Amino acid sequence: MKQNRPKILVIDDDPKIKWLLSEGLSNSFDFIAATSGSEGLQMVGIEKPSLILLDIKMPEMSGIEVLKRLGKVDVRPEVIMLSGHDETRYVVESMKNGAAEFIKKPFDLKEVEIHINSVLEKSNLKREVTILKSELRAKSQYDSFVGDSPKIVQVKNLIEQVANSELTVLIRGESGTGKEIIARMIHNVSDRGDESFTKVNCAAIPRDLLEAELFGYEKGAFTGAHKTKPGRFEVANKGTIFLDEIGDMPLELQSKLLQVLEQQEFVRVGGITNIHVDVRIICATNRNLEDAISQKLFRDDLFYRLNEITVFLPPLRDRVEDVPLLVNHFVEKYNKLYERKMAPLSENVLEKLMSVVWPGNVRQLENLIKQVVVRGDESVAIDLLVGQSSSAPVPTDPAAVTGVTGSAPEAITNEPPSFSLKKLVSETVSREEKALISKVLNRTNWNRRKAAEILEISYRSLLYKIKEYGLNEIK
């Protein structure tokens, strides 16, 4: 039985060259042949050779032209040029277009064997280095997403399973849970990790400009379009595009995105030519897309196309066991960034941090630890937590996404229930005050000045109450 030997494609209009190589080196390599450049290019995709021996002087298509076209192949084999001329210009042009070696005809078979083995060895080494870098990059990405709670381990396992697929990924979770980190992890761990990662926040770009930003525009497409500009999808070609806040994409643009998902092509604003791209799409949202569909604000066919793989990120309140790990991570991060020497936080402070509801999730915790490190005093954490009550609201839309229902969860505590009349009255008043303010704001369509007049309080007091109770306008 023959061993699994390297397959060498010989592209030369002289058929004797292939015969000569096969006769002399058949114990080391398997040779296949093409007698023209066009035939050779077809065989590259079919045979997938380890290496190509390419003649420079051929009719119809020269070896240099074949070499240039090989540069557009996704996985290009290594190429050794063959030529009866050793003029410097041929050597320079070959190397400039990616040839690994240059051999002059007539050649010595032993010399050819040495060159082939040398090039293949370098290619294998390069491949091993690429794999190693990918593994190190993957480890780095996993380390950057801190947590070892069961829900986070489940998320990491899912990422590992889907990263190298071409499936569209939808990341769902409350604001501040780390959706962008997950998107970057998926990209970096995938085969596209060496290509570009392009982020677009669909909520941050005005709806009138979002189409041009995503798909680009032709010169003269609108006032101010003085030159043709490629869009983010073209910039992300071969890589990954991350569409953050996809739930805020205007309905009229959703059909164009669906076309990109299904056909991998689109037309620039003001253009007529279809532009083909090879892009992995990852989306994220903290909105309840099912509700948006029922309200005719989001296309159901786009939702099903985006929803090939869904990653649910749990809120911090559902993974409190990760809080100490996150705190230590952020202390180390900002010690290094701000050149501080803040010691790890005490067990007492960590316990208090674990008992708090975090409506802003990991982002809120990180901001708090950043201040602690900058000020160099762990008691700052306790001071900053004053006012962080168990009645802190939890965003309703994300709750539906992550499966959390009902009112905001209570802070985690082992303390016995309080029977203080004063505290009971205070909580009752706060609850009724919050309900009344919310009711008036909704009746006035969130006209804050008009609501302040009806409530007979100052405008500034109303703004403070809105912030204190975490009231959000429903759009």
N, C-alpha and C positions, 0 to 999 in steps of 0.2 A: 504494500500500500504506500502511495506517495505521501510524503509529509505535506503539511499545509505551507507551500512555498509562496513567496511573493509573486504576484502577477504583474508582468511587465508588458505595457502596450508600446509597440514600435510603430511610429507613424513616419513612413518613408516611401517615396514613389518607386524606390528600387526594391523589389521583392527579395533580392538576394541578401539584403541586410538582415532581414528577419531569419532567413535560413541559416546564415553564418552565425548569428547569435544563438539560435536554438541548438545548432550542432555543438558549439563550443561551451555553452553555459547551461545546458538542459538539466544538469545535476543540481543546480542551485536555484533556478528560476523557471517559471512557466511563461512562455512568450506567446502573445497574440499580436496580430498585425493589421494595419490599415494602410492603404496605398495613396490616400489623399487626406487633406486636412479636414474636409467636411465629414468623411467617413470616420476619421479618428475622433472627432468631437461627439459623434453619435455613440461610438463605442465606449467613451468615457462614462456616459450615463448608464449604459447597459452592463458593461463588464466591471466597472469600478476598480480599475487597476491600482496597484500600490505606487507605481512609478511609470513615467512616460519617457521614452527615448524619441526625440522629435527632430526630424531633419529640417534645416533652415530653408534650403532651396527646393521648392516643390511647385509644380504648375497649379494654376487656379488660385490656390491659397498658400501663402508662404508660411513657414514655421513660426515667424514672428507674429503673424496675424492669428494663427492658432493659439499661440501663447497668450495673446491679449484676450481672446475670447474665453480661454480657460479661466481667466481672472474673474469672470462672472459666474462661474460654477460654484455652487454652495460649498462642496467639499472638493477642493482641487488637489489632485495628486501632485507629488513632486515631479519636476521636469528636468531632464538632462538634454541639452541641445547637441545635435550632431551636424557637422558641416565639413565640406571639403575646403572651405576657406577659413583661415584663422585671422581675418582682418579684425582690427580692434573695434571697429564700429559694430560688427556683428556681435562680438562678445559683450560690449557695453549695452547694446539694445536688448540682448537676451537677459542679462542680469537685471536691467532696469525693469523688465516686465515679469520678473519673478522666477527666472530659471535658476536652478540650484548649481549646475555645473555646465561646462562647455567642453566637448571632446571633438578633436579634429580627425577627419577621415584621411587616409585609412587608419584604423585604430587597432591596437593590440587588445585581444580578448581579455587578457589578465588585467589590463588597465581599465577596461570597461567594468569588469567585475568589482574591482576595488572602488571605482566611483559609485557604482550602484549600492554597494554595501555601506559606503560612507554616508551617502545621502539618506538611505533608509534608516540607518542608525540615528542620524540627526533628527529625522522626522519622528521616529519613535520616542526619542528623548523629549522632543518638543511637545508631543502628545501627552507624555507622562507628566511633564511640568504643568501643562494646561489642566489636566485632571487634578493634580495636587493643588493648584491654585484654586480650582473650583471647590474642592473639599475644604480648603482653609477658609475660603470666602463664605461657604455655607456654614461652617462652624462659627465664624464671626457673626454672621447674621442671626443664627440661633441664640448665641450668647447675648446679642443686643436686645432680644425680646425676652425680658427677664420674667421668670416664674416657673414653678414646678408643680403647681396645683393640678389636679386631674383635668380640669377644663382646658388649661393652657397646654398641657402635654397632648391632649387630644387635638388641639389646633395645630401644634407643631407636627404631629404625625400626619395630619391631613395635608399640610403644606408639602411635606416630603413626598407624599404619594402623587400629588397633582402638579408639582412644579415643572416637570419635564414634559407634561402633556401640552397640547395646544388648546385645551379647553378654556373658555372664558370663565373668569372667577369673579364672583360678586361677594364683597366683604361687607358684612352688616354688623352694626353695633352702635352703641351710644357715642356721642362726641367725647373725645379724649381717651378712648380705649386702645388706640394704636393701630388704626386701620392702614395708615400709610406705611408704617413699619412692616406690617404683614405683606403689603403689596411689593415693597422693595425686597423682602425676603424671598418671595416667590420668584421674582425676576432674577435675583442674584444666584439663587440655587439652581435655576434652570440653565438649559443650554444657551440661552440668550444672554447670560450674565455678563459677557464681555461687550455686548452692544448697549445702545443708549436706553436709559429709563426716563421717560418723559411724563411729567405730571401736569394735568390740567384740572383746575378747580372750576367746575361748571357753575358754581354759585357765585364765584368772585368776579367773573367776566360778564360785562353787560350783555344781555341777550342779543342785541343788535350786532355785537362784535364776535360772539362766540363761534358762529359758523365760519367766519373768515379766519379765526384763530385756529380752529380745528382742521379745516380743509384748505386753507390758503386762498389766494385770489389772483386773478389775472390783472395785468396792467389795464387801467381804465375801467375796471369793474364798478367802481363807485368814486365819488369825489374824494380825492386824496390818495387814490391808488396809483401812484406814479410809476410803480414797477411791479412786476410779478413777484409774489411772495409765497413760498411753500408753507403749508400748514403744519401743525404738530404731528399729524399722522405721517406726513412725508419725512419729517425729522426723525420719527420713531421707527422708520423702516428697518427691518431685521431685528428690532428690539421690542420693548414693551411700552405701551401707553397706559397710564393710570388716570382714569376719569373719576376724580373725587367728586362727591356730592352729585352723583348721577341723577338722583331724584329731583334735582332742580333744573335739569336740562329742559329747555322749552319744547313743547310738544311738536312744533314744526321741524325741529332738528332731529327728533328721535327716529324719523323714517330714514333720514340720510345715514344715521349711525347704524341702523339695521342693515342697510345696503352694504356698508363696510364689513359688518360682521358676517354677512352671508356670502358676499362676492369678493371681499378684499379689494374693493375699488370704489372710487368716488370721483366727482367732478369739482374742480375749484370754483369758487364764486366768480361768476362772469365767464367761465370757461365752457368748452364743449367736448374736451378730450377726457376720456376715462383714464384715471391714474391708478395703477395697481400698486398695492403695498403688501408687505408681509409683516404683520404686526400682531403681537399678543396683546389682548385687551383685558385689563383688570379694572373693575369698578368698585366703588364704595359708596355707602349711604348710611345716614342715621335716621332716614325717614322710613315710614311704613309704606312700602311700594304697593302692597295689596290695597291699602286705603286709597292711594293715589290713582290706582287703576279703576276702582269703583267710582271715583270722582271724575273720571275721564281726563286725568292730568298726566297719566303715564300709559304708554301703549302696552297692552298685554302681550303682544307678539315679541316686542323688544324685551320685556321682562323674562319671558321663557327662554329667550336666546342668551340673555346675560346670566341666567340662573343655572348654567350647566354645572357649576360647582359653587356652592355657597359656604363661606367661612363665617361662622357666628363668633364674634368676640364678646366674651362675658364682661359685664361691668365690674369695677373693682370691688363692689360690695359682695359680689358672688365669688370672690377669690381672695378673701382677706388674709389667707395664709401666705399669700405672695407679698404682702405689704413689707415685712422686714427685709426680704430680698431686694425689693424695689428701692427701699430707703437706703440700704447699703450701696446699691448700684449708683444711685444719684449722689450720694455723699462722695464716693470715689470719683465720679464724673466731674463734679463741680470743684472738688479739691484740686484736681488736675487742671481744669479750665481756668480757675481763678487763683491758682497757686496758693491754696490754703492748706491747713493741716488739721482740719476738723476731725475729731475723734468719732468713732461709731456712736450712734445714739444709744442711750441707756435703755435697759429693758422696760423701765417705767414709762418712758416716752413712747417706745414702740408699742406697748400695750394700749396706750391712749390712742395712738394713730390707728391701731387695728379696730378700735371701738367706734370709729367715726364713719358716718355716711359720706361718701365722696361723690357728689353730683357731677363734678368735673372729671371724675375718674383718674386715671394715671397722670394725665396732664396737670390736674390740680395738685396731686401729691408731689409731682416733680417741681412745680413752682414753689411750693412750700419749702421743700428741702433745699432748693436753690437759695432761698432767703436765709435759711438756717446756716448754710455753709458760708455765705458771704458775710453774715454778721458774727459767725463763730460762736454761737451760743445756742445749745439745744433747747433752752427754755423759751426761745423765740417761737418754737413750734407750738408750744402750749398757748402762748399769747395769741398767735395767729389763729388758733382753733376756737378762740372765744367767739361765740356767735354761730359756730358750726353746730347746729342743733339737730335733733333727731327728726324735726319736722322739715328738714331741708328737702325741697322738691326733687323728684326724679323725672326727667323728660319723659312725657307720655308716649310719643311716637317710637323712640328707641326701645322703650319697655316692651312694646308690642313685638318689635323685631326680635328681641333677645328672649322673649318668653316670660318677662317679668310683668305681672299684672297687679292691679289694685293700687292702693295709695303708696306713698313713699315709705320704704322700710325703716323700721326703728333702728337706732344705733345699737350695736351689739354690746350688751352689758350683762354683768352678773349681779348688779346691785338690786336690792329688794325694791318693790314698788313704793312710790312716795304717796303719803296720804295728806300732804300739805294742802290746806284749803287755799292759801295764798297762791300756790303754784297752780292748783286746779283752776282758780278764777283767771289767772294770767293766761293759761293755755286756752281757756274757753274764749276769752276776749280776743286773743290773737287769731284764733280759728275763725271767729265770726267777722273780725275786721278784714281778714284776707278774703273771705267769701264776698263781703260787701264791695270791697275795692274791685275785685275781679268782675263782679256783676255790672258795676257802673262803667268800667272800662269797656266791656263788651257792648253795652248799650250805646256808648258814644263812639263805637268803632275805633277805640283806642285813641281818641282825642284827649290827650292827657290834661290839657288846660281846661277843657270843658268838664272833664271828670273831677278835677280839683275843685272847681266852682260848685258842682253838685254836692260833693262830699264836705264842702266848707272847710277845706284845708289848703295850705299854700301849695303852689306848684312844686317847689323843692321838696316839701314833705311827702308829696305823692310819689315823686321819683325815688325817694329813699325807701318808701314802703314797697314799691314795685321791686326794688332790688332786694330788700330784706326778705320778702316773701317769695322771691324767685318767680314772679309772674312773667309769663311769656305771651306775646301776641300770637294768636293763631292765624296763620296766613293761608 
